[in-house]
């Protein structure tokens, strides 16, 4: 065989190998279960997350979020009792989007724990329909609709949300695009720290803290703990601007990373803000106890009153919010995250 022919065959074989490597993707299967009010998202047959909309949660959420190794990255409480879980803030369930002051109603803090005499102060988001379910290799899409309602059942906002689930080697991505349309005369999002796109993480992803708290014990009972055991608690925040730890709260940045280790698996959760969002770049309502939230609208409290937004819409107007949640099986570097953010801003 002459050199030229050998060279051409080698190039062909390399091209075929490259094609096979690039065209291969893990299967993302969306399974609708209307009886249980959920849509399971499975990667190669294993649960990654589920879109769930039970009435007792007061808004649709993604819960749980599973790592590549099968570890639960979201807090289990209040959905199930798990030993060692914090039992504060029962409205922090999985991954969600809502807000603390919409025409004076609190959508953020609503849960079954609210007493009957106070329920008229809270709004709820009701799942309405599943508009699109598209499974695929390396990429899948779920489109849903929901209604933001006042306590008297008045629809204030109509919501359409698209979830794009993506798998890229050691990285799993959830891109959420939510369009809200005002259906009453005016909808006001008064500046409030309680918002907007959020995830409540498992105990292992929290930042180490010695403050007394209440935890779930092995029997499912809530127990007061005076001194916290931080042996397996290794979380740390880092922003796109290099701010770390507890200091990230109230700062403004285009992305935020929460990295840790859970049962020997290195993990990182990154929320990326989209440049088209009102209030970009977002302020971070990111707490050491496991609440990790991007709040583009609640500017006054984060800036000590220097910036005031008070976003509002008239009847018929709409706004779209876009956020990317990255779930990585490694501690991604700033450069790696910046590349993901640069690619996302083009969507």
C-alpha positions, 0 to 999 in steps of 0.5 A: 500500500502506498503512502498516499493511500495509507494517509487517506485511509488514516484520515478517513478512519479518524474522521469516522471515529470523530463522527462517532464520538460526537454523534453519540449521546446519552438517552434522555427519556421524558416519562409523563405520569399524570396520575402522580402529577409528574414527568420523570426525566431519565438519563440512560434509564436512571432518574435525573430529575422530575417535574412535579406539581402536587397541590401541597407544594404550592408551585411546580418544581424539579425534584429531586436532582440526581448526580451522575453517580446517583447522589441526591443533590437537593434537600429531601425534606419536606418531601421525604424524611431523611436523617440529617436534613435541616427542617427549616423553610418547608417552601424550599423544595427542589428547583423552582421559580417564584417571587416574594411580592407580587401585588403584595402577595407572597408566592415564595414563602407559601407552603402547607405550614401556613396557618389558615388565618394567614393564607390570604397573604400568599399566592400559589402557582398551579400547573395547567398543562404539558404542552410538549414532551420531546425525548432524545439523545443528549438533549430533551425538551419539556414545555409546561403552562401554569397559572399564578393565582391569588387566594381568591383564585384570580389568575394574575399571571399566565406562565409558559416554561420550557425546560431543556435538558442537556448531557455533555460528558460529565456535565448535565444542564437544565436551561429554564425559560419562563414567560410570564404574561399579565392577565390583570390590569397591572402586576407589580413585582415590588423589590423583595429579597425572596426570589427568584430562580432557586435550588435548595441543596442537600446537607453535604453541599451546605457551607460548614456552620456551627450554629444550632439548628433543627435536624431530622433524626433517624426516626423522622423526628425533628431534633434540636442540635446545639453543635453541628457535625460538619464532617461531611459538609464541604460546600463553598460558593464562588462567583464569576468575580472571584468572591467566595463563601458567605460573602457572595450573598447580596453580590452581583455576578453573571454566574455563581458556583457551589462546589462540594463533595458528596459520598466521595463524588466531587460535584458542582452546581452552577447557576448562570444568569442570562443577559436578556433578563430584567435586572441583569446581572443578577444579585445572589440570594445565596445562603450558607445553609443551602438556599442557592438563588438568583434574584434579578428583581429584588434589587433594593435590599441587596444594594442597601437602597442604592438600586431600586427596580420595582418591575411591573407589567400592564395587562397583556404585557409579558416578560421572559426569564432565562436561567441555566443550571449546570450539574457537574461531576467535577469542580469546574474552573472559572474558564470552563464556566465562562465558556458555558456562560458565553455559549448560553448567552447566545440562546 
